[in-house]
Amino acid sequence: MTFCAGCGSTITQGSGFCAGCGKPVATVSQGSVAAAPSVISSSGASGLTPNLAGALAYILGLITGVLFLVLEPYKRDPFVRFHAMQSVLYSAAVIVFSIAWRILVSILSDINPWLALATFPIRLLFSLAFFSLWLFVMYQAHSGREYRIPFIGALAAKQVGKAAALAS
Protein backbone atom coordinates (compact mmCIF):
# COMPACT_ATOMS: atom_id res chain seq x y z
CA MET A 1 0.00 0.00 0.00
CA THR A 2 1.38 3.43 -0.92
CA PHE A 3 0.66 6.89 0.44
CA CYS A 4 1.04 10.41 -0.95
CA ALA A 5 4.11 12.16 0.45
CA GLY A 6 2.28 15.50 0.31
CA CYS A 7 -1.00 14.79 2.10
CA GLY A 8 -0.80 11.18 3.31
CA SER A 9 -3.77 9.92 1.29
CA THR A 10 -3.82 6.38 -0.05
CA ILE A 11 -2.69 6.21 -3.67
CA THR A 12 -4.56 3.86 -5.98
CA GLN A 13 -2.39 1.51 -8.01
CA GLY A 14 -1.33 2.94 -11.40
CA SER A 15 -2.47 6.48 -10.60
CA GLY A 16 -0.16 9.33 -11.65
CA PHE A 17 -1.69 11.89 -9.29
CA CYS A 18 -2.97 11.91 -5.72
CA ALA A 19 -6.76 11.94 -5.45
CA GLY A 20 -6.56 13.93 -2.20
CA CYS A 21 -4.30 16.84 -3.14
CA GLY A 22 -3.78 16.48 -6.90
CA LYS A 23 0.02 16.46 -6.72
CA PRO A 24 2.09 14.10 -8.88
CA VAL A 25 2.69 10.78 -7.15
CA ALA A 26 5.63 10.72 -4.79
CA THR A 27 4.92 7.72 -2.64
CA VAL A 28 5.95 6.67 0.84
CA SER A 29 5.95 2.97 1.67
CA GLN A 30 3.80 1.68 4.49
CA GLY A 31 6.80 0.96 6.70
CA SER A 32 8.04 4.54 6.76
CA VAL A 33 6.28 7.42 8.46
CA ALA A 34 4.96 10.21 6.25
CA ALA A 35 5.22 13.78 7.40
CA ALA A 36 2.07 15.27 8.84
CA PRO A 37 0.09 17.05 6.17
CA SER A 38 0.01 20.83 6.39
CA VAL A 39 -2.87 23.07 5.44
CA ILE A 40 -0.70 25.59 3.63
CA SER A 41 2.54 24.48 2.05
CA SER A 42 5.81 26.03 3.14
CA SER A 43 7.75 28.37 0.86
CA GLY A 44 11.29 27.17 1.08
CA ALA A 45 13.49 26.11 3.95
CA SER A 46 12.85 29.19 6.09
CA GLY A 47 9.58 27.78 7.36
CA LEU A 48 7.44 30.80 6.41
CA THR A 49 4.14 29.80 4.91
CA PRO A 50 2.81 31.92 2.03
CA ASN A 51 0.10 33.46 4.22
CA LEU A 52 2.64 34.49 6.88
CA ALA A 53 5.04 35.85 4.26
CA GLY A 54 2.17 37.79 2.66
CA ALA A 55 1.26 39.34 6.02
CA LEU A 56 4.89 40.14 6.84
CA ALA A 57 5.23 41.94 3.51
CA TYR A 58 3.12 44.74 5.02
CA ILE A 59 5.03 45.10 8.32
CA LEU A 60 7.59 47.71 7.23
CA GLY A 61 5.81 48.83 4.08
CA LEU A 62 8.25 49.60 1.28
CA ILE A 63 11.16 47.77 2.88
CA THR A 64 9.54 44.39 3.50
CA GLY A 65 7.49 44.67 0.32
CA VAL A 66 10.64 45.00 -1.79
CA LEU A 67 12.40 42.28 0.23
CA PHE A 68 9.65 39.75 -0.45
CA LEU A 69 9.66 40.73 -4.14
CA VAL A 70 13.35 39.90 -4.51
CA LEU A 71 13.99 37.09 -2.00
CA GLU A 72 14.32 33.79 -3.83
CA PRO A 73 11.78 31.45 -2.29
CA TYR A 74 9.02 34.09 -2.20
CA LYS A 75 9.44 35.89 -5.50
CA ARG A 76 8.01 32.84 -7.30
CA ASP A 77 4.89 32.55 -5.15
CA PRO A 78 2.07 34.57 -6.79
CA PHE A 79 0.25 35.10 -3.46
CA VAL A 80 3.32 36.55 -1.74
CA ARG A 81 4.28 38.60 -4.82
CA PHE A 82 0.82 40.15 -4.96
CA HIS A 83 0.84 41.15 -1.29
CA ALA A 84 4.42 42.43 -1.49
CA MET A 85 3.58 44.58 -4.53
CA GLN A 86 0.38 45.84 -2.90
CA SER A 87 2.40 46.71 0.21
CA VAL A 88 4.89 48.71 -1.86
CA LEU A 89 2.15 50.57 -3.74
CA TYR A 90 0.08 51.22 -0.60
CA SER A 91 3.11 52.57 1.27
CA ALA A 92 4.02 54.79 -1.67
CA ALA A 93 0.44 56.12 -1.83
CA VAL A 94 0.45 56.90 1.90
CA ILE A 95 3.81 58.69 1.58
CA VAL A 96 2.58 60.76 -1.38
CA PHE A 97 -0.61 61.65 0.50
CA SER A 98 1.42 62.65 3.57
CA ILE A 99 3.66 64.94 1.52
CA ALA A 100 0.68 66.53 -0.23
CA TRP A 101 -1.08 67.01 3.11
CA ARG A 102 1.96 68.76 4.62
CA ILE A 103 2.15 71.08 1.61
CA LEU A 104 -1.55 71.91 2.02
CA VAL A 105 -1.13 72.60 5.75
CA SER A 106 1.88 74.78 5.02
CA ILE A 107 -0.10 76.84 2.51
CA LEU A 108 -3.01 77.14 4.95
CA SER A 109 -0.69 78.24 7.76
CA ASP A 110 0.62 81.04 5.53
CA ILE A 111 -2.96 82.20 4.93
CA ASN A 112 -4.19 81.82 8.51
CA PRO A 113 -2.57 79.81 11.34
CA TRP A 114 -6.01 78.83 12.68
CA LEU A 115 -6.83 77.09 9.39
CA ALA A 116 -3.74 74.92 9.72
CA LEU A 117 -4.70 74.08 13.28
CA ALA A 118 -8.19 73.06 12.14
CA THR A 119 -6.66 70.42 9.82
CA PHE A 120 -5.16 68.49 12.75
CA PRO A 121 -8.31 66.44 13.59
CA ILE A 122 -8.79 65.66 9.91
CA ARG A 123 -5.21 64.39 9.71
CA LEU A 124 -5.85 62.17 12.74
CA LEU A 125 -8.88 60.63 11.01
CA PHE A 126 -6.88 59.96 7.85
CA SER A 127 -4.08 58.42 9.91
CA LEU A 128 -6.53 56.16 11.72
CA ALA A 129 -8.08 55.10 8.41
CA PHE A 130 -4.65 54.32 6.88
CA PHE A 131 -3.62 52.36 9.97
CA SER A 132 -6.89 50.41 10.04
CA LEU A 133 -6.59 49.51 6.36
CA TRP A 134 -2.98 48.43 6.92
CA LEU A 135 -4.05 46.11 9.76
CA PHE A 136 -6.98 44.79 7.69
CA VAL A 137 -4.86 43.82 4.66
CA MET A 138 -2.30 42.16 6.94
CA TYR A 139 -5.09 40.15 8.54
CA GLN A 140 -6.50 39.22 5.13
CA ALA A 141 -3.07 38.08 3.91
CA HIS A 142 -2.53 36.04 7.08
CA SER A 143 -5.95 34.45 6.56
CA GLY A 144 -4.87 33.37 3.08
CA ARG A 145 -7.17 35.79 1.27
CA GLU A 146 -6.15 38.07 -1.55
CA TYR A 147 -7.94 41.29 -0.63
CA ARG A 148 -7.40 43.98 -3.24
CA ILE A 149 -7.34 47.58 -2.10
CA PRO A 150 -9.36 49.61 -4.65
CA PHE A 151 -7.14 50.92 -7.47
CA ILE A 152 -3.92 49.85 -5.70
CA GLY A 153 -4.86 46.15 -5.70
CA ALA A 154 -5.69 46.19 -9.41
CA LEU A 155 -2.37 47.85 -10.19
CA ALA A 156 -0.50 45.37 -7.95
CA ALA A 157 -2.21 42.43 -9.66
CA LYS A 158 -1.27 43.83 -13.05
CA GLN A 159 2.35 44.31 -11.99
CA VAL A 160 2.75 40.74 -10.77
CA GLY A 161 0.95 39.28 -13.79
CA LYS A 162 -2.32 38.20 -12.20
CA ALA A 163 -5.67 38.21 -13.98
CA ALA A 164 -7.91 41.26 -14.14
CA ALA A 165 -8.80 42.82 -10.80
CA LEU A 166 -11.67 41.34 -8.86
CA ALA A 167 -14.34 43.60 -7.51
CA SER A 168 -13.39 44.37 -3.93
C-alpha positions as CSV (number, residue, x, y, z in Angstrom):
1,M,0.0,0.0,0.0
2,T,1.4,3.4,-0.9
3,F,0.7,6.9,0.4
4,C,1.0,10.4,-1.0
5,A,4.1,12.2,0.5
6,G,2.3,15.5,0.3
7,C,-1.0,14.8,2.1
8,G,-0.8,11.2,3.3
9,S,-3.8,9.9,1.3
10,T,-3.8,6.4,0.0
11,I,-2.7,6.2,-3.7
12,T,-4.6,3.9,-6.0
13,Q,-2.4,1.5,-8.0
14,G,-1.3,2.9,-11.4
15,S,-2.5,6.5,-10.6
16,G,-0.2,9.3,-11.6
17,F,-1.7,11.9,-9.3
18,C,-3.0,11.9,-5.7
19,A,-6.8,11.9,-5.4
20,G,-6.6,13.9,-2.2
21,C,-4.3,16.8,-3.1
22,G,-3.8,16.5,-6.9
23,K,0.0,16.5,-6.7
24,P,2.1,14.1,-8.9
25,V,2.7,10.8,-7.2
26,A,5.6,10.7,-4.8
27,T,4.9,7.7,-2.6
28,V,6.0,6.7,0.8
29,S,6.0,3.0,1.7
30,Q,3.8,1.7,4.5
31,G,6.8,1.0,6.7
32,S,8.0,4.5,6.8
33,V,6.3,7.4,8.5
34,A,5.0,10.2,6.3
35,A,5.2,13.8,7.4
36,A,2.1,15.3,8.8
37,P,0.1,17.0,6.2
38,S,0.0,20.8,6.4
39,V,-2.9,23.1,5.4
40,I,-0.7,25.6,3.6
41,S,2.5,24.5,2.1
42,S,5.8,26.0,3.1
43,S,7.7,28.4,0.9
44,G,11.3,27.2,1.1
45,A,13.5,26.1,3.9
46,S,12.9,29.2,6.1
47,G,9.6,27.8,7.4
48,L,7.4,30.8,6.4
49,T,4.1,29.8,4.9
50,P,2.8,31.9,2.0
51,N,0.1,33.5,4.2
52,L,2.6,34.5,6.9
53,A,5.0,35.8,4.3
54,G,2.2,37.8,2.7
55,A,1.3,39.3,6.0
56,L,4.9,40.1,6.8
57,A,5.2,41.9,3.5
58,Y,3.1,44.7,5.0
59,I,5.0,45.1,8.3
60,L,7.6,47.7,7.2
61,G,5.8,48.8,4.1
62,L,8.3,49.6,1.3
63,I,11.2,47.8,2.9
64,T,9.5,44.4,3.5
65,G,7.5,44.7,0.3
66,V,10.6,45.0,-1.8
67,L,12.4,42.3,0.2
68,F,9.6,39.7,-0.4
69,L,9.7,40.7,-4.1
70,V,13.4,39.9,-4.5
71,L,14.0,37.1,-2.0
72,E,14.3,33.8,-3.8
73,P,11.8,31.5,-2.3
74,Y,9.0,34.1,-2.2
75,K,9.4,35.9,-5.5
76,R,8.0,32.8,-7.3
77,D,4.9,32.6,-5.2
78,P,2.1,34.6,-6.8
79,F,0.3,35.1,-3.5
80,V,3.3,36.5,-1.7
81,R,4.3,38.6,-4.8
82,F,0.8,40.2,-5.0
83,H,0.8,41.1,-1.3
84,A,4.4,42.4,-1.5
85,M,3.6,44.6,-4.5
86,Q,0.4,45.8,-2.9
87,S,2.4,46.7,0.2
88,V,4.9,48.7,-1.9
89,L,2.2,50.6,-3.7
90,Y,0.1,51.2,-0.6
91,S,3.1,52.6,1.3
92,A,4.0,54.8,-1.7
93,A,0.4,56.1,-1.8
94,V,0.4,56.9,1.9
95,I,3.8,58.7,1.6
96,V,2.6,60.8,-1.4
97,F,-0.6,61.6,0.5
98,S,1.4,62.6,3.6
99,I,3.7,64.9,1.5
100,A,0.7,66.5,-0.2
101,W,-1.1,67.0,3.1
102,R,2.0,68.8,4.6
103,I,2.1,71.1,1.6
104,L,-1.5,71.9,2.0
105,V,-1.1,72.6,5.7
106,S,1.9,74.8,5.0
107,I,-0.1,76.8,2.5
108,L,-3.0,77.1,4.9
109,S,-0.7,78.2,7.8
110,D,0.6,81.0,5.5
111,I,-3.0,82.2,4.9
112,N,-4.2,81.8,8.5
113,P,-2.6,79.8,11.3
114,W,-6.0,78.8,12.7
115,L,-6.8,77.1,9.4
116,A,-3.7,74.9,9.7
117,L,-4.7,74.1,13.3
118,A,-8.2,73.1,12.1
119,T,-6.7,70.4,9.8
120,F,-5.2,68.5,12.8
121,P,-8.3,66.4,13.6
122,I,-8.8,65.7,9.9
123,R,-5.2,64.4,9.7
124,L,-5.9,62.2,12.7
125,L,-8.9,60.6,11.0
126,F,-6.9,60.0,7.9
127,S,-4.1,58.4,9.9
128,L,-6.5,56.2,11.7
129,A,-8.1,55.1,8.4
130,F,-4.7,54.3,6.9
131,F,-3.6,52.4,10.0
132,S,-6.9,50.4,10.0
133,L,-6.6,49.5,6.4
134,W,-3.0,48.4,6.9
135,L,-4.0,46.1,9.8
136,F,-7.0,44.8,7.7
137,V,-4.9,43.8,4.7
138,M,-2.3,42.2,6.9
139,Y,-5.1,40.2,8.5
140,Q,-6.5,39.2,5.1
141,A,-3.1,38.1,3.9
142,H,-2.5,36.0,7.1
143,S,-5.9,34.4,6.6
144,G,-4.9,33.4,3.1
145,R,-7.2,35.8,1.3
146,E,-6.2,38.1,-1.6
147,Y,-7.9,41.3,-0.6
148,R,-7.4,44.0,-3.2
149,I,-7.3,47.6,-2.1
150,P,-9.4,49.6,-4.6
151,F,-7.1,50.9,-7.5
152,I,-3.9,49.9,-5.7
153,G,-4.9,46.2,-5.7
154,A,-5.7,46.2,-9.4
155,L,-2.4,47.9,-10.2
156,A,-0.5,45.4,-8.0
157,A,-2.2,42.4,-9.7
158,K,-1.3,43.8,-13.1
159,Q,2.3,44.3,-12.0
160,V,2.7,40.7,-10.8
161,G,1.0,39.3,-13.8
162,K,-2.3,38.2,-12.2
163,A,-5.7,38.2,-14.0
164,A,-7.9,41.3,-14.1
165,A,-8.8,42.8,-10.8
166,L,-11.7,41.3,-8.9
167,A,-14.3,43.6,-7.5
168,S,-13.4,44.4,-3.9
